[in-house]
Amino acid sequence: MTDAARIEKLETALAYHEQAIEDLNQTVLVQAREIEALKRLVGNVTERLRSIAEHPALAEAPEPPPPHY
């Protein structure tokens, strides 16, 4: 294999690796945003449960049973 062919092969591999890194970076950024949104949701649910535990009257009334035929 000539030096030019080896360099071309290395440059091709480098280009693929750079693209893979960019794709992975985008995936990590999307997941980080999703994690932050989920953290907010968990925090909201935690606060809601805490307030219900402290004041049971705030809990929604259970749904009445369906009528029997």
Buried (B, 14 or more C-beta within 10 A) or exposed (E): EEEEEEEEEEEEEEEEEEEEEEEEEEEEEEEEEEEEEEEEEEEEEEEEEEEEEEEEEEEEEEEEEEEEE
